[in-house]
Amino acid sequence: MDSPPEADLSTDELFARALQGGEEDPGAWRAIWQLHHRGGEDVFQRAAAWLQSSSPKERGRGANILAQLEFRHRSPERVARFTDALLPALAQEQDAAVLEAMAAALGHLGDPRAVPALLPLKEHPDAHVRFGVVMGLAQHRDAQALQALIHLSRDADETVREWATFTLGSQAREVDTPELREALMDRLSETHVKIRGEALLGLALRKDSRVLEPLRRALEGPGVTTLEVEAAQALEDASLLPVLLAHREACGEDDDPEFRAVLYEAIHSLSSQD
């Protein structure tokens, strides 16, 4: 007999399922998502209690639940209350996986009090924790958060660098400072295609003229991705149109439809310039 849909399970059953399997267990995450939707005082109290558990798995799952609890109708007061539960737990946590979960949960909540709490963890020896810090700071635009993200964009771990560069480059596109631009320029020497692409896009969005020739070289080289094409559109320099047209000529029916759609949009945009 099939298991009942998660919506039909009791809160007790959902909390029990949230502990099954490994960190990425699909059944556990379906239970967590259902708890997010269900919400209510009972779910909050149980998740908050788990933050104080002797079990690292329960502490991590408590953070996972609080991260997006009542996300559709969450008031500022509830966000503050969830953050109140997470901050003291973060301060005493030692387990790397739990620290990552708590940092990411604070990122979902977006309470500015998370910034000073997360800053000491940007030097943590475990890359998963540093990745969690990037997630935790991603919504914040104050000087301390941006400085930490710039620091993490130079991290030894590729995943940390990628997500920090993405956050600075396009997610924080409304921020434009010389230091941020220099951090993106530093990433143009990356061999990691996606990190370099995120840096190109971030500079193009800010209309930094220094990106034109590196972008042209990237578009003329192998392995062009949607990021370089989006950067060409964002930079709004019509001198890049010929290389985009060459890519359109080379595109076949079996090529990535997303790439083709982005390419055609960029060509249309640059062709429409006076």
Residue pairs with C-beta under 8 A, 6 or more apart in sequence:
6 14
6 17
6 30
6 31
6 33
6 34
7 34
9 17
9 31
9 34
11 35
11 38
11 42
11 43
11 46
13 31
14 31
14 34
14 35
14 38
15 31
15 35
15 46
17 27
17 28
17 30
17 31
18 28
18 31
18 32
18 35
18 61
18 64
18 65
19 28
19 57
19 58
19 61
20 27
20 28
20 31
21 27
21 28
23 60
23 97
28 61
32 61
32 64
32 65
35 43
35 47
35 65
35 69
36 65
36 68
36 69
36 70
36 71
37 72
39 69
39 70
39 73
43 65
43 69
44 66
44 69
44 81
44 82
44 85
47 61
47 62
47 65
47 66
47 69
47 85
48 62
48 66
48 85
49 62
50 58
50 59
50 61
50 62
50 65
51 59
51 62
51 63
51 66
51 85
51 86
51 89
51 102
52 59
52 89
53 59
53 62
56 95
56 97
56 98
59 89
59 93
59 95
59 98
59 101
59 102
60 95
60 97
60 98
60 101
60 102
61 101
62 89
63 86
63 89
63 98
63 101
63 102
63 104
63 105
64 101
64 105
66 82
66 85
66 86
66 105
66 109
67 101
67 104
67 105
67 108
67 109
68 108
69 78
69 82
70 78
71 108
79 109
79 110
79 111
80 111
82 109
83 106
83 109
83 111
83 113
83 114
86 102
86 105
86 106
86 109
87 106
87 113
87 114
87 117
89 102
90 99
90 102
90 103
90 106
90 117
90 118
91 117
93 99
93 102
96 124
96 126
96 128
96 129
97 128
99 121
99 124
99 126
99 129
99 132
100 126
100 128
100 129
100 131
100 132
101 132
102 132
103 118
103 121
103 129
103 132
103 133
103 135
103 136
104 132
104 135
104 136
106 114
106 117
106 118
106 136
107 114
107 132
107 135
107 136
107 137
107 138
107 139
110 139
110 140
112 140
112 142
114 136
114 137
114 140
115 137
115 140
115 142
115 144
115 145
116 144
118 133
118 136
118 137
118 148
119 144
119 148
121 129
121 130
121 132
121 133
122 130
122 133
122 148
122 151
122 152
123 130
124 130
124 133
127 155
127 156
127 157
127 159
127 160
130 152
130 155
130 157
130 160
131 157
131 159
131 160
131 163
133 148
133 152
134 149
134 152
134 160
134 163
134 164
134 167
135 163
137 145
137 148
137 149
137 167
138 149
138 163
138 167
138 171
140 146
141 172
141 174
141 175
146 168
146 172
146 175
146 177
146 180
147 179
149 164
149 167
149 168
149 172
150 164
150 168
150 179
150 180
150 183
152 160
152 161
152 164
153 161
153 164
153 165
153 168
153 183
153 184
153 186
153 187
154 161
154 183
154 186
155 161
155 164
158 192
158 195
161 187
161 190
161 192
161 195
162 192
162 194
162 195
162 198
165 183
165 184
165 187
165 195
165 198
165 199
165 202
166 198
168 175
168 180
168 183
168 184
168 202
169 184
169 198
169 199
169 201
169 202
169 203
169 205
170 198
170 201
170 202
170 205
172 180
173 202
173 205
173 206
176 206
181 203
181 206
181 208
184 199
184 202
184 203
184 208
185 199
185 203
185 208
185 210
186 199
187 195
187 196
187 198
187 199
188 196
188 199
188 200
188 203
188 211
188 214
189 196
190 196
190 199
193 223
193 225
194 225
194 227
196 218
197 218
197 225
197 227
197 228
197 231
198 227
200 211
200 214
200 215
200 218
200 227
200 228
200 231
201 227
201 228
201 230
201 231
201 234
203 210
203 211
203 231
204 211
204 215
204 230
204 231
204 232
204 234
204 235
205 231
205 234
207 235
207 236
211 231
211 235
212 235
212 237
212 239
212 240
215 228
215 231
215 232
215 235
215 240
216 239
216 240
216 243
218 224
218 228
219 228
219 229
219 232
219 240
219 243
219 244
219 247
220 243
224 247
225 259
226 258
226 259
226 262
229 244
229 247
229 259
229 262
229 263
229 266
230 262
230 266
232 240
232 243
232 244
232 266
232 270
233 262
233 265
233 266
233 269
233 270
236 269
236 270
236 273
237 270
238 270
238 273
240 270
241 267
241 270
241 271
244 263
244 266
244 267
244 270
245 267
247 263
248 263
248 264
248 267
251 259
251 260
251 263
